[in-house]
Amino acid sequence: MTNYLDFEKPLAEIEGKAEELRALARTSEGMDVEDEAGALDRKAAELLRDLYKTLTPWRKCQVARHPERPHCRDYIEALFSEYTPLAGDRAFGEDEAVMGGLARLNDRPVMVIGHEKGNDTKSRLTRNFGMARPEGYRKAVRLMEMADRFGLPVITLVDTPGAYPGKGAEERGQSEAIARATETCLGIGVPLVSVIIGEGGSGGAVAFASANRVAMLEHSVYSVISPEGCASILWKDSEKMREAAEALRLTAQDLIKLGVADRIIDEPLGGAHRDPGAAIKAVGKTIHAMLSELSKKDRKALINDRRQKFLDLGKKGLAA
């Protein structure tokens, strides 16, 4: 069963009618509804194109959060071979919100790390909805340092509303862990590429995405705070999230102009959740291209490249 977003309700009605007709035909021998159902399919396809032609920033947030959107685990299973998960931060414990381990991409050994939200109630609770605790970021630091020692490129897949703000997480040094992960991203001497596959929320995302190259899926978002959180602070009203989303400039299209993102990865019509296989394949091709671009740089050049990228952030937008 398809999960429709609020703005997709007219589409849900048309596609629902087409399915009802076909279901009726299956139970009524000799009944031919294919012409009528086909007309509804064409109308639905046209409406889908219109809806996704000019998505507002808030609607892009909704698409980025779609529960059926492919998550980190889906990308790892589809794109990487010989994936060997590595667990624990060697200090406190394991954080299921962060996946990571050794793998091969097109037979090239790499380290892959990402946020995992889960895909049903049980796994979402286990994964804490992709909100990492300090031990998750310390695990990421451990894996990045291991990759640096063995000369392995690091690939990060970002999909988090933000780092977990709970009492225990704060007691165990959440802000320090995020800062240390960001510092490690900036300091390792191997290629580091990042893809925002859904939400890139606050420091919880920056800790994985301080990379040589950052790609964003077409309908992903990346910002310092969620639109709801921003609206609550600025207007004391979380219902003003639409205005906040506009002001935050959090879409891939905005961030490519500011130099925060380097590439936009096209999604299937209707979002990555409508054709996960095509979306995952496109991400794989982009990761391969970004790694190829960086493969000829030595350790010093990679670190300087990353440093300069972040010194230049926003200059494009200011010049415009």
TAWODA-V113617 format. One line per field, one symbol per residue. ss: DSSP state (H for helix, E for strand, L for the rest). A space follows every 50 residues. Layout:
BEGIN
ss = ???
END
This chain:
BEGIN
ss = LLLLLHHHHHHHHHHHHHHHHHHHHHHLLLLLLHHHHHHHHHHHHHHHHH HHHLLLHHHHHHHHLLLLLLLHHHHHHHHLEEEEELLLLLLLLLLLLEEE EEEEELLEEEEEEEELLLLLHHHHHHLHHHLLLHHHHHHHHHHHHHHHHH LLEEEEEEEELLLLLLHHHHHLLHHHHHHHHHHHHHHLLLLEEEEEEEEE EHHHHHHHHLLLEEEEELLLEEELLLHHHHHHHHLLLHHHHHHHHHHHLL EHHHHHHHLLLLEEELLLLLLHHHLHHHHHHHHHHHHHHHHHHHLLLLHH HHHHHHHHHHHLLLHHHHHL
END
